[in-house]
Amino acid sequence: MNLLLIPLLAVTISEHTVRVPEIRADKSSATIELAVVRVGRSETRSKSAHIILAGGPGDSGTRLVRD
């Protein structure tokens, strides 16, 4: 039997919000807050990132990371 061993990575998880224009094309548009969850490796820094866009009206995309 062959077993695939995957090392466990230590990660840090932080939650933030970013304020962005509600209508990107209109610089004077009202702003809204978007929730952001950052999951990073604790021991090393990377020059690349994975971005997951999820959620929508009435749905939370951050739940994907928390659950």
C-alpha positions as CSV (number, residue, x, y, z in Angstrom):
1,M,0.0,0.0,0.0
2,N,1.4,3.4,-1.0
3,L,0.6,6.3,1.4
4,L,0.8,9.9,0.4
5,L,2.1,12.0,3.3
6,I,1.3,15.7,3.3
7,P,3.1,17.8,5.8
8,L,0.9,20.0,8.0
9,L,1.6,23.7,7.5
10,A,1.3,26.2,10.2
11,V,-1.0,29.1,9.1
12,T,-2.2,32.4,10.5
13,I,-5.7,33.5,9.9
14,S,-6.8,37.1,10.2
15,E,-10.1,38.8,9.3
16,H,-10.3,42.4,8.0
17,T,-12.5,44.7,6.0
18,V,-11.7,46.9,3.1
19,R,-13.7,49.9,2.0
20,V,-14.2,50.2,-1.7
21,P,-16.4,52.3,-4.0
22,E,-19.8,50.9,-4.5
23,I,-19.7,51.7,-8.2
24,R,-16.1,51.3,-9.4
25,A,-16.5,53.6,-12.4
26,D,-17.7,56.5,-10.3
27,K,-15.0,57.9,-8.0
28,S,-17.6,59.9,-6.0
29,S,-19.7,56.8,-5.4
30,A,-20.6,55.8,-1.8
31,T,-18.3,53.2,-0.3
32,I,-19.1,49.8,1.1
33,E,-17.1,47.4,3.3
34,L,-16.1,44.0,2.1
35,A,-15.0,41.3,4.5
36,V,-11.6,39.7,3.8
37,V,-10.1,36.6,5.4
38,R,-6.4,36.2,5.0
39,V,-4.8,32.8,5.4
40,G,-1.0,32.9,5.3
41,R,1.7,30.4,6.0
42,S,3.4,31.2,9.3
43,E,7.0,30.2,8.5
44,T,7.6,31.6,5.0
45,R,6.5,34.4,2.8
46,S,5.3,33.8,-0.7
47,K,5.2,36.1,-3.7
48,S,2.0,34.5,-5.0
49,A,-1.5,34.4,-3.7
50,H,-4.7,32.6,-4.2
51,I,-7.9,34.7,-4.2
52,I,-11.3,33.2,-3.7
53,L,-14.3,35.3,-4.7
54,A,-17.5,34.0,-3.3
55,G,-20.7,35.1,-1.7
56,G,-23.3,37.4,-3.0
57,P,-26.4,39.2,-1.7
58,G,-27.4,37.5,1.5
59,D,-24.5,35.0,1.4
60,S,-21.1,35.0,3.2
61,G,-18.0,34.1,1.2
62,T,-15.9,34.2,4.3
63,R,-17.8,31.2,5.7
64,L,-15.8,29.1,3.1
65,V,-12.6,29.8,5.1
66,R,-14.1,29.6,8.6
67,D,-15.8,26.3,8.1
